[in-house]
């Protein structure tokens, strides 16, 4: 029976330690402030350390404003949000166009390489083979450059 009481005591102590740890860590987690801003590329960033030129804006309107002024401020905020969304959408469309162009250039370079390879295999003289081989080597470098450019564009936010 004393073993049973000992186990219950240990469970109670562990439970108290668990609650104590939870209270301590939850307070430490809520300690810092969070900042939200949009960078020049239109990316929304949430962080605990704002950029140097960050100015804090409150979402609450002053009580001294009339209802008409409050409505006007809300309309302006909505207009700003729409403008930001349009800018972000335009940036995304431009990014997709750059990716499509880079893919097209890459595909064209690969097609040219296949043509050079075929011509090299069909060449009847050594001089022609050497010339096609040189073109093929140059084209492989071009393909590598186009592939790197495409990866770079795709990795941008």
N, C-alpha and C positions, 0 to 999 in steps of 0.2 A: 504494500500500500504506500509506503514512503517513496518507492520508485515512481509511482503514479503521480504523487504530489510534486516530485522533483521535475518530472517531464512537463507538467503543467506550468510550473514556475519558469522553467527554461523557455517555454513557448511564450509566456507573458513577457519575459524580459526581451526576447527577440522581437516580439511585436512592438514593444515600446521603442526599442532601438530603431526599428524600421520606420515607425512614425516620426521619430525625432530626425532621422536622416532625411526623410521626405520633406519635412518642414524646412530644414536648413537649406537643402538644395533648391527647393522651389523659390525661396526668397532670393537666393543668389542669382537664379536665372532671370527673375523679373527686374533685377536691378538696373540694367542698361536700357538706354533709349534706342529705338530703331528709326532709321531715316530712309525715306523713299524718294528717289529722284530719277529723272530720265536724262540719259547722256546724249551727246550730240548725234549719235546714230539712231536714236529713238528707242534704245533698250532701257527697260525699267530695271532699276537696281535698288535692292533693299539691303541695307548694311547697318552695322552698329557704329561706324565711323564715317561721317559725311565728308564730301570733298571740301577743300578749303573755301570755295566761293559759295557754299550752300547757305541759303537764308531760310530760316524756319518760318513757315506759314501756318497759321491756324485755320482749320476748316470751319470754325465757329464764326458767325457774323456778330458784330457788336450789337448790343441791345438797343442802342440809340438810333439805329436805322429804322426808317418807316417800312411798312410792308412793301410799298412800291420799290423802294431802294433795294430791299432784300431780294425781290423778284428780279430786278435788273442785275444784281450781282450774281444770282444763280444762273441767269441767262448767259452772262459773260463767261462764267465757269463752264457751262455746257458748250458754249462756242469754242472755248479754248480746248476742251477735251476733243471735240470733233476735229479741230485743226490738227491736234497732235496725232489723232488716229489716221487722218488723211495723210499726214507726213510719213507716219510709220508704214501705211499701206503703199504709198508711192515709193518709199525706200525698198520695200519688199519686192515690188514689181520691177524696179530697176535692177535689184540683185538677181532676180530670176532671169531677166533679159541678159545680164552679163554672164550668168551661168550658161544659158542657152547658146550664146555667141561662142563662149569658150569651148563648149561641147562640140559645136559645129566645126570650129577650127581644128579641134583634136581629131574628129572623125575624118575631116578632109585630109589631114596629114597622114593618117593611117591608110586611107585609100590611095594616096600618092605613093606611100611606101610599097603597097602591094603591086601597084603598077610598075614601079622601078624594079622590084624583085622579079616580076614576070618578064620584063624587058631584058633584064640581066640573064635570065635563064634562056631566053630565046635568041640572045646575041650569037652571031656566027663567028665573029672574030674576037681575038683576045683584047684588042684595043677597045672594042665596043663593050665587052664584059667589064673591063677595068673602069671605063667611064660610068657605066650603070652602077657598078659597085661603089664608086665614090659618091654618086648621087644618093644611093641607098644609105650609106654611112651618114651623110649629112642629114638625110631625112629622119633617121633614127634619133639624131640629136634634137631635131625640131620637134619630134613626137615627145621626147622627154621634157622639153621646155613647155610644150602645150599641156602635158599632163600635170606638171608642177603648177602652172598658172591656173588650171581648172581646180586643182585641189585647194589652192590658196583662196580662190574666189568662193568655193563651196564652204570653206572653213570660217569665212567672215560672218559675223552675226547679222 
